[in-house]
Amino acid sequence: KSKDFTVGAVGNSAADITSHYQIYDLSGGKMSATVSKLESVLGTKVSTTAPPFKTTGLDILVIVGPAPTTSSSNQ
């Protein structure tokens, strides 16, 4: 919301989410400006494939997964 996006719903996923952000464009290309802004703000590419679970009535789905971890090597 702080980035001027409208959040239609929030819920939990039963799918195994491993990346920090997964974004799906389900609008058939009708929301290209929003897709571009999401890619820029969240630093990831938007997928046009089907999400890992069934959805209805959504234009864009954003899944927030675990925060990225940084690994350090002791060499």
Number of C-alpha atoms within 10 A of each C-alpha: 6 5 8 6 10 8 9 8 7 8 6 7 12 8 9 8 14 12 12 14 19 18 21 20 22 20 15 10 11 11 13 12 10 13 20 12 13 19 14 11 10 14 10 13 15 19 15 14 10 11 17 11 8 6 11 6 7 12 14 20 19 16 18 15 14 11 10 10 7 6 6 6 5 4 3
